[in-house]
């Protein structure tokens, strides 16, 4: 065996890492953060569309909680914009999505104060009129899972387009 040494040429890999480092120093991270924020807005729009499409009975509080800056909205950007959390803290959002019992465990029925206007019931704290709810399961509308499925497809296509755009912009 003449040559027992094997030599790796890392020059091309070094050039690649240098390009990545140069990209990071430019406005690339800012571009990612801006794209993430735009994706957040898109996702909130998809959630709203799913709430409407699935005909979720709502006083619009739930629907409007899926806007940036609205009551009940969760919009947190961390790690220089590279982590984005969106959602709602409206307490009944999970019950509407997942399903729920009309009464607490062990209750046969419960009184809900309010009034009827046409075929719609309006809750009114302390009202002398209202309705008696009997214990039953209300199936969830699963708007959240539907929105995630739709958005995953949109996100993947958007990411492909952004990667191509970023390659053309930063990879010179």
HUGI-V601334 format. One record per residue. N is the residue number from 1. PHI is phi in whole degrees, 0 to 359 (999 if undefined). Layout:
n/phi
N/PHI
N/PHI
This chain:
n/phi
1/999
2/288
3/249
4/266
5/261
6/235
7/251
8/261
9/265
10/264
11/301
12/294
13/294
14/298
15/298
16/299
17/295
18/296
19/299
20/299
21/296
22/298
23/299
24/296
25/285
26/283
27/272
28/299
29/298
30/297
31/297
32/296
33/300
34/294
35/295
36/303
37/297
38/298
39/297
40/300
41/299
42/300
43/297
44/299
45/297
46/295
47/299
48/301
49/300
50/292
51/300
52/290
53/299
54/274
55/53
56/291
57/290
58/204
59/273
60/82
61/298
62/297
63/303
64/283
65/287
66/262
67/228
68/296
69/86
70/271
71/304
72/86
73/281
74/246
75/215
76/238
77/244
78/228
79/53
80/57
81/85
82/270
83/232
84/231
85/244
86/232
87/164
88/219
89/244
90/298
91/298
92/266
93/301
94/294
95/297
96/294
97/288
98/270
99/105
100/195
101/272
102/287
103/230
104/293
105/305
106/91
107/274
108/271
109/204
110/213
111/268
112/241
113/287
114/159
115/210
116/260
117/229
118/68
119/259
120/245
121/261
122/242
123/291
124/216
125/306
126/80
127/295
128/279
129/260
130/169
131/216
132/259
133/264
134/270
135/299
136/200
137/272
138/256
139/296
140/290
141/266
142/51
143/293
144/293
145/297
146/298
147/295
148/297
149/300
150/295
151/292
152/303
153/294
154/296
155/298
156/300
157/293
158/298
159/296
160/303
161/297
162/294
163/300
164/294
165/298
166/295
167/300
168/291
169/279
170/256
171/263
172/241
